[in-house]
Amino acid sequence: MKIQDIIFILIFAFLLYKRKPEWFVLAGIISFAGAIPFYSLWVFFTAQRLVEFGFLLLVVAVLLFAFKKQYH
């Protein structure tokens, strides 16, 4: 487990605690934006992980939006 994985788990746990879908979307976009410099530097493993993290964050945001709208 690398440092970016540990940081992601901590951020993900904090975001799950807050349960604000907007924050998940923002974190996902920041993750995608952070992957761009790594791709340009040919650091593919870290860039790929950041894209995967961004995708997971956006999926959770969509699920939170759906459940929030369904039960309110």
RAPEBEL-V49963 format. One record per residue. N is the residue number from 1. OMEGA is omega in whole degrees, 0 to 359 (* if undefined). Layout:
# RAPEBEL-V49963
n->N omega->OMEGA
n->N omega->OMEGA
This chain:
# RAPEBEL-V49963
n->1 omega->182
n->2 omega->184
n->3 omega->180
n->4 omega->177
n->5 omega->179
n->6 omega->178
n->7 omega->179
n->8 omega->180
n->9 omega->179
n->10 omega->179
n->11 omega->180
n->12 omega->178
n->13 omega->178
n->14 omega->180
n->15 omega->176
n->16 omega->178
n->17 omega->181
n->18 omega->180
n->19 omega->175
n->20 omega->184
n->21 omega->180
n->22 omega->179
n->23 omega->177
n->24 omega->179
n->25 omega->180
n->26 omega->179
n->27 omega->177
n->28 omega->179
n->29 omega->178
n->30 omega->178
n->31 omega->177
n->32 omega->180
n->33 omega->178
n->34 omega->180
n->35 omega->184
n->36 omega->179
n->37 omega->179
n->38 omega->176
n->39 omega->181
n->40 omega->177
n->41 omega->179
n->42 omega->175
n->43 omega->192
n->44 omega->182
n->45 omega->180
n->46 omega->180
n->47 omega->179
n->48 omega->179
n->49 omega->179
n->50 omega->176
n->51 omega->177
n->52 omega->178
n->53 omega->178
n->54 omega->178
n->55 omega->180
n->56 omega->179
n->57 omega->179
n->58 omega->177
n->59 omega->179
n->60 omega->178
n->61 omega->178
n->62 omega->178
n->63 omega->178
n->64 omega->177
n->65 omega->182
n->66 omega->180
n->67 omega->178
n->68 omega->181
n->69 omega->183
n->70 omega->186
n->71 omega->177
n->72 omega->*
